[in-house]
Amino acid sequence: MIRVLCTLLMAIAALAEVRVAASYPFSLDSVLDEAKRRASSPYAAQRNNVPTWLEKLSADQYRSIRFNSQSDIWGDEGLPFRMELLPVGFNFNTTVAISIVEGGEAQDLIATSSMFILSSSIPTPPANAAVPLSGFRIRAHINIGKLWDEFLVFQGASYFRAVAQHQVYGLSARGLAINTAEPTGEEFPVFTHFWIEAPHAKSTELIIYALLESVSATGAYRFTVKPGAETAMEVDMTLFPREELRLVGIAPLTSMFLFDETNRGRLDDYRPEVHDSDGLQVLTKTGEQLWRPLANPAKLQISTFTKQMPLGFGLMQRSRDQTDFQDLDAQYERRPSLWVEPRSEWGPGAVELVEIPSGRETNDNIVAFWRPATSLPAGHPAQFAYHLSWGAEGKFPKKFGKTLSTRSGASIDGKRRMFQIDIVGAGEKIDGLHVDLGTTAGKLSNVVLVPNPGIHGLRASFELDTGNADLVELRMRIMRNTQPVSETWLYRWTAS
């Protein structure tokens, strides 16, 4: 196996002028030991050495840099995956180390300028100059034909993104969230070193190890990634807190929500909707399905759901028709949903949703994660394992009603708020069904449930007189006698 690795790297070096360091023994224990060692001493900020010719690049200049296809890692090996390296530049100025692992041995890669195709707008680098790396992307045959489609990228702090078949990039996941939405400011941990196991000819999954660093903690990660109709990830992480982690987010998800049918009037835009995700879905430990439509609030707002470890949670994109968005370029209808399922015992805690005011679709203003009920003490390792599912739909029971869309607006006289919730999966007939609706403030009226032939489902509607309330929490589900036949719809109305 060592000979295979050396032959592979020599071939890469000859073709792409990649320089490699000496090999060294490697395993998951290597990452754990390194994370533990670093956590025993104060955080030392990594020195980033961005070459002069890559400094101060604009977004367009950076996007113009192309990885030379002849330099693809594993490109000539007949393997099911290919890897491309991403240079530093623009907003990606944190240097990461990337290594190839085979047969229990690892070798660090050092890229050179000859591996990249540079446009005329990029300053000319010195001949065969070393290029610091900011991350990597992985390609495979996940769609029709023989194209090498990109389905996974790790780049920027601890962010990573993936897609399933026939999708385009949308929301992101993160390795860890610390102090999100705190007045003192958020701390952004960084993946500083990746080790990628070389695949075999019949491999269906790729294994990636990562070392995470931040002021408050270090971490050792193992990602097992399997692309396809649904791209699945198994994440195993061990945190080593340097100091008490009071507000820590496990399995954090980050997305964008600008507007939909509930708040379109606030923004002057030709499109009906603009968002990467339109709702938070939670499956509680008791089996209750929760659905909370996302908001772009006038003020920062934080919501919590459940007090125990959930069976699953995720940010979903349920709007799936092109006509929902009327944006041929962004193709929001093809953005993935992302579902999280714990694979180990996490203990008590809450799913937390952070919604940040935003006026641009380029801003990720939505964050969701699981927050432990108690802080993680310094010097005590904490282990978490979970499954990530990137795809069109989250986990949802058959023959159970789910919210397809939520619409809201002023009543004809302008004195009340009107709501319309379209539901599919609970049938088309209302015989024996009724609306179970509650509010924390204000007065509800004109509660109606009717068939909606256009979606082969149901429509629930009602009016809300908010009175003098600044904030109203709404809760609704469709019932047959005492049994729910739909998920629980949640909504927060605010005066501003």
Secondary structure, DSSP 8 states (H G I E B T S, - for coil): -HHHHHHHHHHHHHHH--EE---EE--HHHHHHHHHHHHTS----------GGGTT--HHHHHH-EE-GGG-BTTTTT-S-EEEEEE-BTTB---BEEEEEETTEEEEEEEEGGGEE--TTS----TT-EE-EEEEEEEE--SSSS--EEEEEEESTTEEEE--TT-----EEES-EESTT-TT--B--EEEEEEEE---TT---EEEEEEEE-SSEEEEEEEEEE-SSSEEEEEEEEEEESS-BSSEEEEEEEE-EEE-TTTGGGS--SSS-EES--EEEEE-TTS-EEEEE----SS-EEEEE-SS--SEEEEE----SGGGT--TTT-GGG--EEEEEESS---SEEEEEEE---S-TTS--EEEEEEESS-B-TT--EEEEEEEEEESS----TT-BEEEEEEEEE-TTSSSEEEEEEEESS-S--TTEEEEEEESSSEEEEEEEEEEGGGTEEEEEEEEE-TT-SEEEEEEEEEETTEE-B-EEEEEEE--
